Amino acid sequence: SEGKILTMYKEKYRNITDDEWEDFLNGYFAQFAEALMSLAVKAQEIIFNESDTEYNQWIIQNKDILNKQYGAFVVKLQADFLSAQEYVKPSFDEQFVKFYEIVYFKLIKKLTSLVNTKQPSDKDEAERLIQKLSTLKPYDKRLAYLIYWNQARYYLLMDKPKESLKFYEHAFEAGKYRAGSELKDIIREGMVIAAKLDKKRLFKSMYKWA
């Protein structure tokens, strides 16, 4: 599992240079961002033109093709997120669509841009979008892990690992029974930061869920 791999490389992550750490982050955030956005566009077309059942059937029928084209993690992430509407409300309304658009389109684009350029305008826009998420009710409570997760990534990109880890812990706790497959990704990222900061208690707590 991801947790066991991180345990094996714990010392490596703790002792790597800042440049190596930045390369690690760049590779992680960039590897699936484009695929995620591409599949999200296709998923959005399906959602607004067909029923949820038909969308799920489309995922099942085309799983092998989609996995090859977008990657298994991206396909699973999309399926789990769209299924989360069952916990929130039976149908997509304006605020849920807005939440989805910010998390998986606008915000991921700004965070990816910050990885590469760290432009002040991207920093300000990322802050604004994260704040906007917390105003979208009633989804702020049930999807709070997504807000915390993006705050954690934002602070990490701002070279504030201690603040970042605090929000990774919040995302981990809030997402335990709601984040689906995304929880494994929250844990993977959080364990890396916990290992680097030598936060053994949190590392062990996340490892148990890995």
Backbone as a ProteinNet text record, in pm:
[ID]
protein_1_A
[PRIMARY]
SEGKILTMYKEKYRNITDDEWEDFLNGYFAQFAEALMSLAVKAQEIIFNESDTEYNQWIIQNKDILNKQYGAFVVKLQADFLSAQEYVKPSFDEQFVKFYEIVYFKLIKKLTSLVNTKQPSDKDEAERLIQKLSTLKPYDKRLAYLIYWNQARYYLLMDKPKESLKFYEHAFEAGKYRAGSELKDIIREGMVIAAKLDKKRLFKSMYKWA
[TERTIARY]
83.7	0	86.9	23.1	97.3	162.4	89.3	142.5	269.8	274	392.5	509.6	480.4	587.4	647.1	560.6	609.2	689.6	649.1	724.6	866.2	878.4	1009.1	1099.7	1038.6	1117.3	1110.1	1069.5	1050.4	1177.5	1290.2	1415.1	1454.2	1426.5	1457.7	1379.3	1249.7	1166.7	1207.1	1254.5	1288.9	1417.3	1507.7	1641.2	1664.9	1567.9	1589.5	1603.5	1669.1	1689.7	1559.7	1556.9	1439	1410.2	1515.7	1496.4	1436.7	1484.5	1429.6	1284.9	1255.1	1118.8	1026.2	1074.4	992.4	968.8	1071.5	1055.8	951.3	952.3	853.5	712.1	691.9	559.4	516.6	610.3	578.1	530	601.4	563.3	427.6	399.5	272.1	154.5	161.9	47.5	25.4	133.7	120.3	76.2	102.9	85.3	-59.2	-154.5	-293.2	-383.3	-330.8	-416	-481.9	-403.8	-458.7	-561.1	-530.3	-623.4	-752	-739.3	-856.6	-949.6	-892.6	-973.7	-1040.3	-968.8	-1024.8	-1143.7	-1127	-1236.3	-1352.4	-1321.6	-1427.1	-1514.8	-1455.2	-1533.1	-1628.6	-1575.8	-1659.5	-1768.8	-1733.4	-1830.7	-1940.6	-1902.4	-2001.3	-2103	-2057.8	-2149.4	-2248.8	-2199.9	-2285.7	-2387.8	-2341.9	-2428.7	-2545.8	-2518.9	-2623.6	-2712.2	-2675.3	-2756.1	-2819.5	-2773.1	-2824.4	-2848	-2916.2	-2940.8	-2815.1	-2814.1	-2698.9	-2674.1	-2783.3	-2768.6	-2699.8	-2739.5	-2678.1	-2530.5	-2498.9	-2358.1	-2277.5	-2331.1	-2260.2	-2243.1	-2346.2	-2335.5	-2226.8	-2218	-2115.3	-1976.4	-1955.9	-1828.2	-1795.4	-1895.3	-1873.6	-1843.7	-1923.5	-1909.5	-1777.1	-1726	-1606	-1485.6	-1493.8	-1392	-1251.1	-1232.1	-1097.8	-1042.6	-1127.8	-1084.3	-1051.3	-1139.2	-1117.4	-993.4	-972.4	-852.6	-725.6	-728	-610.9	-589.6	-699	-688.6	-657.9	-723.5	-711	-634.9	-624.5	-562.6	-669.6	-644.3	-744.7	-780.5	-680.2	-708.3	-802	-778.5	-862.3	-1005.3	-1022	-1156.3	-1228.3	-1158	-1219.3	-1254.5	-1168	-1193.2	-1320.3	-1335.6	-1454.4	-1580.2	-1572.9	-1690.4	-1729.9	-1632	-1661.1	-1716.8	-1661.2	-1708.2	-1851.8	-1880.8	-2016.1	-2115.9	-2070.7	-2157.6	-2184.5	-2096.1	-2111.2	-2239.1	-2298.5	-2423.1	-2533.3	-2520.2	-2619.7	-2620.5	-2503.7	-2494.6	-2538.7	-2544.2	-2569.3	-2710.5	-2748.9	-2880.8	-2907.7	-3030.4	-3058.3	-3019.7	-3012.7	-2983.9	-2883.3	-2822.6	-2728.5	-2806.3	-2772.4	-2829.5	-2718	-2751.2	-2655.4	-2531.5	-2551.1	-2436.9	-2345	-2403.5	-2319.6	-2235.6	-2296	-2222.9	-2110.9	-2139.5	-2039.2	-1923.9	-1957	-1855	-1765.5	-1829.1	-1757.3	-1666.7	-1719.4	-1643.5	-1519.1	-1534.2	-1419.8	-1314.3	-1357.2	-1262.6	-1185.8	-1256.5	-1192.8	-1160.1	-1192.1	-1156.1	-1070.8	-1131.4	-1063.4	-948.5	-975.2	-874.8	-756.6	-782.7	-671.8	-583	-643.8	-566.4	-473.9	-524.9	-444	-333.2	-364.7	-263.3	-153.5	-192.5	-93.2	-5.7	-66.7	9.2	107.1	63.8	152.8	274	254.4	366.6	473.7	430.5	523.8	577.4	493.3	533.7	530.1	440	420.7	394.4	309.9	271.5	180.9	201.1	114.7	-33.8	-65.1	-205.5	-266.8	-188.5	-237.2	-256.8	-166.2	-176.6	-305.6	-330.6	-450	-577.7	-576.4	-695.8	-721.3	-614.6	-630.6	-691	-645.1	-701.4	-849.6	-884.2	-1023.4	-1112.7	-1065.8	-1145.6	-1167	-1063.2	-1078	-1179.5	-1173.6	-1270.5	-1412.1	-1422.3	-1552.6	-1615.9	-1534.5	-1587.3	-1660.7	-1606.8	-1665.7	-1799	-1835.2	-1963	-2074.3	-2040.6	-2139.6	-2205.5	-2324.3	-2396.8	-2506.6	-2547.3	-2506.1	-2384.7	-2312.7	-2207.6	-2079.9	-2067.6	-1943	-1917.6	-2022.5	-2003.9	-1975.9	-2054.6	-2039.8	-1920.8	-1880.7	-1763.8	-1650.5	-1648.8	-1546.9	-1406.1	-1392.3	-1258	-1193.9	-1275.2	-1220.8	-1167.4	-1235.9	-1188.6	-1056.4	-1052.9	-930.3	-815.3	-845.3	-742.1	-679.1	-762.7	-709.4	-633.9	-678	-603	-465.6	-461.8	-334.8	-239.2	-289	-204	-156.1	-245.9	-210.8	-94.7	-106.5	-0.9	129.3	119.9	240.2	312.7	236.3	295.1	348.7	299.3	350.1	468.9	521.7	636.8	606.4	486.1	445.3	398.4	493.3	456	380.9	412.1	342.4	194.6	164.9	25.4	-41.7	32.9	-20.8	-60.4	25.1	-2.1	-126.7	-149.1	-268.7	-394.2	-396.2	-513.8	-520.2	-404.9	-408.5	-473.5	-444.1	-505.6	-655.8	-697.7	-841.3	-907.9	-842.9	-898.5	-908.6	-807.9	-806.4	-922.8	-942.4	-1049.6	-1187.3	-1202.5	-1332.3	-1366.3	-1264.1	-1288.3	-1291.2	-1273.6	-1264.2	-1379.6	-1501.2	-1617.7	-1690.3	-1622.9	-1689.2	-1604.3	-1473.5	-1386.5	-1369.6	-1416	-1401.1	-1254.5	-1224.5	-1087.1	-995.1	-1051.6	-968.4	-899.2	-954.6	-892.7	-751.3	-730.1	-597	-497.8	-542.5	-453.8	-424.8	-527.2	-507.1	-405.6	-420.1	-329.1	-187.9	-175.9	-42.3	29.8	-38.9	23.8	52.5	-44.7	-28.2	85.3	101.2	207.7	345.5	356.2	484.6	523.1	427.1	454.9	480.7	401.3	418.9	557.1	601.2	734	843.5	827.7	929.4	937.9	824.8	822.1	837.4	854.2	871.6	752.5	632.3	509.2	464.9	521.6	502.2	358	293.2	156.7	63.7	66.8	-20.1	18.2	148.4	193.7	135.1	142.7	91.8	-60.4	-127.5	-272.9	-317.3	-248.2	-281.2	-243.2	-132.5	-85.3	-189.8	-259.4	-360.4	-475.7	-497.7	-606.1	-556.2	-425.2	-367.3	-403
-119.1	0	123.7	240.6	366.1	389.6	356.2	377.7	298.8	173	90.4	143	190.5	247.4	369	455.4	574.9	539.7	435.4	392.4	351.6	280.7	235.7	353.4	461.3	575.7	694.2	668.1	776.5	859.8	794.3	866.4	945.9	890.3	960.1	1088.6	1084.8	1203.8	1308.6	1262.3	1357.5	1431.9	1369.1	1425.1	1482.2	1477.5	1530	1681.1	1734.6	1878.7	1947.6	2079.6	2156.2	2140.4	2136.4	2120.6	1984.4	1880	1745.9	1738.3	1805.5	1810.2	1878.7	1988.7	2061.3	1975.8	1901.7	1811.8	1704.6	1652.3	1551.1	1606.4	1727.5	1789.3	1820.4	1874.8	1907.2	1784	1673.5	1551	1500.6	1510.5	1459.3	1539.5	1672.2	1754.4	1757.2	1744.3	1757	1628.6	1512.4	1385.6	1353.2	1399.8	1363.8	1484.3	1607.9	1726.6	1737.2	1716.8	1728.7	1618.9	1496.2	1385.3	1406.3	1454.5	1477.3	1580.4	1688.8	1793.3	1745	1666	1614.9	1522.5	1431.1	1339.2	1413.8	1516.1	1594.2	1663.4	1711.7	1774.9	1672.8	1552.4	1447.4	1406.1	1393.4	1354.7	1458.8	1584.6	1691.3	1684.4	1652.7	1638.1	1525	1413.8	1299.9	1335.7	1401.4	1435.8	1522.3	1620.3	1714.9	1667.5	1555.7	1506.6	1370.4	1300.8	1167.7	1152.1	1046.7	1021.1	967.1	968.5	918.3	770.6	695	552.5	531.6	609.7	597.3	635.9	737.4	776	661.6	599.5	488.8	371.5	347.1	240.6	273.3	399.3	443.3	418	445.3	419.2	270	186.4	41.6	-15	26.5	-26.2	15.1	131.2	184	188.7	112.1	121.5	97.2	-9.5	-42.7	66.9	118.2	225.1	351.9	386.4	507	495.7	377	356.7	375.5	324.7	336.6	482.2	552.5	689.2	791.4	775.7	876.8	828.5	696.8	642.4	594.8	481.9	420.8	512.1	582.7	669.9	783	844.7	955.7	908.5	793	739.5	708.8	645.1	612.8	739.6	838.9	964.5	1030.9	1035.2	1096	1019.1	887.3	805.5	823.7	824	840	978	1079.9	1215.1	1234.2	1183.6	1199.2	1116.3	1005.7	926.2	996	1089.9	1160	1242.1	1270.3	1346.4	1270.5	1136.2	1057.9	1093.5	1134.4	1170.8	1314.6	1390.7	1534.1	1571.4	1532.7	1567.2	1480.3	1444.5	1353.6	1406.9	1536.2	1590.4	1703.9	1733.9	1844.8	1976.3	2064.6	2198.1	2297	2423.3	2525.5	2530.2	2519.2	2529.6	2407.5	2290.8	2172.6	2179.1	2220.8	2235.4	2337	2446.5	2550	2494.2	2418.5	2356.6	2265.6	2180.4	2087.6	2163.2	2269.1	2347.2	2408.7	2462	2524.6	2420.1	2309.1	2208.7	2144.6	2101.2	2018.8	2090.4	2217.4	2292.6	2413.5	2510.4	2637.5	2625.1	2560.2	2556.6	2468.3	2352.7	2264.9	2330	2412.8	2485.3	2586.8	2658.7	2759	2693.8	2583.3	2515.1	2458.2	2404.9	2353.9	2466.9	2582.1	2699.1	2745.2	2738.3	2778	2685.7	2558.5	2465.1	2511.2	2560.4	2594.1	2736	2833.5	2973.6	3053.6	3018.8	3093.4	3242.3	3270	3407.8	3461.1	3588.5	3647.6	3641.6	3659.4	3656.5	3519	3412.7	3276.3	3251.6	3303.2	3289.6	3353.8	3477.4	3550.1	3480.5	3429.9	3364.6	3231.5	3158.1	3032.1	3058.5	3161.5	3198.1	3231.2	3307	3348.5	3228.2	3135.3	3017.7	2927.7	2911.2	2830.1	2893.5	3025.2	3095.6	3081.8	3082.5	3068.5	2933.3	2828.4	2695.1	2690.6	2759.9	2754.3	2827.3	2902.8	2975.3	2897	2787.1	2710	2607.4	2634.6	2546.6	2472.9	2353.2	2282.7	2192.9	2206.6	2112.2	2134.7	2250.2	2278.6	2179.3	2124.2	2029.7	1889.1	1844.6	1707	1689.4	1794.1	1788.1	1872.7	1891.2	1974.7	1923.6	1792	1737.1	1795	1828.1	1886	2026.9	2101.4	2235.6	2225.7	2140.6	2124.2	2074.6	1981.6	1923.3	2030	2115.2	2221.2	2326.4	2352.9	2443.5	2384.9	2254.1	2187	2197.7	2172.8	2181.1	2324.5	2418.4	2559.1	2598.2	2566.6	2604	2530.6	2408.8	2336.3	2406.3	2453.5	2525	2661.8	2714	2840.3	2818.1	2694.5	2659	2676.4	2636.3	2640.4	2500.7	2407.1	2267.7	2246.8	2325.1	2306.2	2341	2454.2	2491.7	2390	2344	2245.1	2117	2069.7	1943.8	1954.4	2071.2	2091.6	2066.6	2116.6	2098.4	1957.9	1893.5	1753	1668.1	1699.2	1626.1	1650.5	1776.4	1807.1	1730.4	1730.1	1660.6	1510.8	1456	1314	1279.2	1357.7	1330.7	1350.2	1457.6	1487.1	1389.8	1330.6	1245.3	1097.2	1056.2	913.8	831.7	882.1	805.5	875	972	1047.6	1063.7	1051.7	1087	976.4	855.2	746.9	721.3	700.3	670.6	790.3	910.2	1028.4	1026.5	952.2	947	889.2	790.7	732.5	837.3	927.7	1031.9	1135.3	1170.3	1261.6	1201.2	1072.8	1003.7	1001.4	970.4	962.3	1096	1204	1335.9	1374.6	1349.8	1386.7	1311.7	1183.1	1103.2	1152.1	1198.5	1252.9	1374.3	1464.6	1584.9	1547.6	1456.4	1414	1351.1	1273	1211.2	1316.2	1412.6	1518.3	1602.8	1624	1704.8	1619	1487.8	1394.2	1394.9	1401.3	1395.3	1249.3	1175.2	1030.1	990.1	1063.7	1027.3	1032.8	1143.9	1158.1	1058.8	1038.7	943.4	804.8	759.7	628.7	622.1	731.6	734.5	721.3	791.1	782.4	645.8	592.5	462.4	353.4	360.3	260.7	261	375.1	385.8	368.2	357.4	352.3	222.5
0	0	0	-25.4	-24.8	111	218.6	352.3	376.4	332.8	352.1	271.2	149.9	67	134.8	189.1	256.6	381	450.3	567.8	528.3	417.9	370.6	335.7	283.4	238.7	334.3	457.9	553.9	571.1	589.1	609.8	486.1	371.4	246.7	236.3	264.3	255.1	357	472.7	577.8	544.2	470.7	449.7	310.8	224	90	92.5	-10.1	-18	-59	-45.9	-85.4	-233.7	-315.2	-460.2	-492.6	-423.7	-445.9	-398.8	-288.3	-235.9	-335.6	-395.3	-493.1	-616.5	-658.7	-774.1	-745.6	-622.3	-583.2	-594.7	-541.5	-545.2	-687.5	-765.9	-905.2	-980	-960.5	-1029.9	-986.7	-855	-805.3	-857.1	-843.3	-881.5	-1032.8	-1108.9	-1253.6	-1321.6	-1259.6	-1330.2	-1363.9	-1280.7	-1311.9	-1334.6	-1318.4	-1329.2	-1466.6	-1571.1	-1705.9	-1734.5	-1692.3	-1713.8	-1635.3	-1512.9	-1429.2	-1491.5	-1540	-1601.2	-1729.5	-1808.2	-1934	-1907.8	-1812.9	-1781.3	-1716	-1636	-1571.5	-1674.7	-1781	-1888.4	-1949.6	-1976.7	-2034.3	-1935.9	-1808	-1705.9	-1694	-1701.9	-1689.8	-1803.2	-1922.3	-2036.2	-2010.6	-1958.4	-1928.8	-1821.8	-1715.4	-1602.7	-1644.7	-1727	-1763.1	-1877.5	-1937.4	-2048.1	-2022.3	-1915.7	-1888.2	-1738.5	-1700.8	-1558.5	-1491.9	-1358.5	-1285.5	-1316.1	-1330.9	-1359.5	-1493.4	-1591.9	-1723	-1718.3	-1635.9	-1622.1	-1561.6	-1454.3	-1389.9	-1486.1	-1566.3	-1665.6	-1768.4	-1803	-1898.7	-1842.1	-1712.5	-1647.2	-1650.3	-1614.2	-1609	-1747.8	-1845.3	-1980.7	-2045.9	-2006.9	-2071.8	-1977.3	-1867	-1762.5	-1815	-1892	-1940.8	-2030.7	-2118.6	-2209.5	-2132.3	-2037	-1958.1	-1870.9	-1812.5	-1730.2	-1811.4	-1934.4	-2020.1	-2064.5	-2090	-2140.4	-2031.3	-1915	-1810.2	-1686.9	-1669.3	-1548.7	-1451.6	-1386.9	-1299.2	-1182.2	-1126.4	-1012.7	-1051.6	-1167.4	-1212.7	-1235.5	-1298	-1324.8	-1194.1	-1100	-970.7	-892.8	-898.7	-828	-879.1	-1011.4	-1070.5	-1031.6	-1038.8	-1006.5	-860.2	-770.9	-628.3	-597.8	-660.1	-631.8	-680.4	-798.6	-851.7	-771.8	-714.6	-628.9	-496.3	-458.4	-330	-324.3	-440.9	-440.2	-365.3	-354.3	-282.1	-134	-82	58.3	81.8	-26.8	-14.6	-54	-173.4	-224.5	-347.4	-375	-485.2	-622	-639.2	-771.3	-761.4	-873.9	-880	-877.5	-783.6	-789.3	-816.8	-820.8	-863.3	-773.5	-640.7	-550.4	-559.3	-577.7	-589.3	-716.7	-825.3	-951.4	-935.3	-863.6	-841.2	-758	-653.7	-569.1	-654.1	-732.7	-820.4	-917.4	-976.3	-1074.3	-1010.7	-889.1	-821.8	-787.1	-724.4	-676.9	-791.8	-895.5	-997.8	-1128.1	-1136.9	-1256.5	-1220.4	-1154.6	-1129.2	-1030	-916.7	-810.4	-846.7	-904.3	-940.4	-1046.2	-1131.1	-1231.6	-1165.3	-1064.9	-996.6	-913.2	-845.5	-766.5	-856.6	-970.9	-1065.9	-1116.9	-1142.8	-1187.3	-1080	-953.2	-843	-833.6	-865	-864.6	-961.5	-1076.8	-1184.2	-1178.4	-1137.9	-1151.1	-1021.8	-929.2	-804	-828.3	-926.3	-954.2	-842.6	-800.1	-695.9	-731.5	-860	-901.3	-880.5	-903.8	-880.2	-731.1	-650.2	-504.4	-454.3	-499.3	-455.7	-502.2	-625.4	-679	-608.6	-577.7	-504.3	-366.4	-298.5	-167.5	-180.5	-283.9	-303.5	-329.9	-410.5	-444.5	-323.2	-240.3	-119	-25	-11.4	72.6	16.6	-116	-180.8	-150.1	-145.3	-116.2	17	116.4	250	258.8	155.3	156.2	89	24.4	-50.7	40.9	86.2	178.3	102.3	148	270.4	253.1	141.8	109.7	187.8	252.8	324.7	437.5	499	609	557.9	463	416.5	322.6	257.3	169.4	224.9	357.1	421.1	393.9	378.2	356.1	230.4	129.8	7.2	31.1	117.7	151.2	227.3	329.4	407.6	320.3	232.4	146.2	57	-0.5	-86	-5.2	116.6	202.7	234.3	259.5	288.7	170.6	50.8	-68.4	-92	-68	-87.3	5	134	228.5	198.2	149.6	111.7	-2.1	-98.6	-211.2	-170.8	-58.9	-5.8	88.4	87.9	172	320.5	360.3	500.5	541.6	556.7	582.8	714.1	817.5	945	932.1	866.4	844	753.1	653.3	559.8	631.7	720.1	789.5	876.9	935.7	1017.4	935.5	811.5	727.1	667.3	647.1	605.7	714.6	840.5	950.1	953.4	932.5	927.1	812.2	695.4	578.3	604.3	670.7	704.9	797.6	901.6	996.9	933.6	855.6	793.7	681.8	621.4	505.2	532.8	658.1	691.1	635.7	644	598.3	483.1	420.1	313.4	188.2	200.3	88.4	-15.1	15.4	-81.4	-112.9	-240.7	-281.3	-261.4	-250.2	-230.1	-93.9	1.8	134.2	125.3	39.6	24.8	-22.7	-108.8	-158.9	-50.1	27.5	140.6	237.3	265.3	356.2	299.8	173.5	111.8	122.3	86.1	93	237.7	325.2	465.3	533.1	500.4	561.2	518.4	395.1	349	432.7	455.1	533.6	679.7	733.7	872.4	892.9	795	804.4	800.5	712.2	699.4	825.6	891.8	1014.9	1140.3	1120.6	1231.5	1327.5	1269.7	1349.7	1355.5	1450.1	1455	1485.5	1575.9	1614.5	1494.6	1420.4	1304.2	1194.9	1175.7	1075.2	1103.3	1229.6	1265.6	1251	1288.5	1277	1131	1040.8	898.9	843.2	891.1	841.7	865.6	977.7	1010.6	909.9	844	745.7	602.2	585.7	450.1	379.5
[MASK]
++++++++++++++++++++++++++++++++++++++++++++++++++++++++++++++++++++++++++++++++++++++++++++++++++++++++++++++++++++++++++++++++++++++++++++++++++++++++++++++++++++++++++++++++++++++++++++++++++++++++++++++++++

